[in-house]
Structures are given as C-alpha cells and as structure tokens.
Amino acid sequence: MTWLRFTADHDHRAPAFTIAYKAGWVGNVPHDIADAAVAAGKAVRMRKASKDAEPVAELVEEADMTEGNGG
C-alpha cells in the first residue's frame, strides 16, 4: 500500500467495479492504483515518518528532474 494525496479526481476502473478518488483525499491505496494515478498526474506520493505521524509529500529527487527523466 502507498500513501497518496489526490490532486484531481481519479477513477480506478476494474472489470466488476469502479473506485472514485476525489481531489484532496489523502489515504493508503494499492501500489498499482498509486502508480496509475501518479503517472496520470492526478496524485502525489506521501510518506509517514512514523505510524502516528501525518503523511507529508515526498520530495522529488534531483535525478528525476534531469533531462529525459521528467524534467
């Protein structure tokens, strides 16, 4: 499971059901849904420092901002 904050509405569609994630919602979602939402630009990954801590946005590593890697 991965912590995400949705920046835009995102619908995860499976053959038997659809899960609608609303913009602004923060929570734990399965990795495949997280990967799809982040790739679509509709969510940002979050991280918790400890079990009881509030989730905070992960920092984008400089390597990801170089030419050819999204930057």
Secondary structure, DSSP 8 states (H G I E B T S, - for coil): -EEEEESS-EEEE-SS-EEEE-TT-EEEE-HHHHHHHHHTTSEEEEE-SSTTS--EE----GGGGSTTTT-
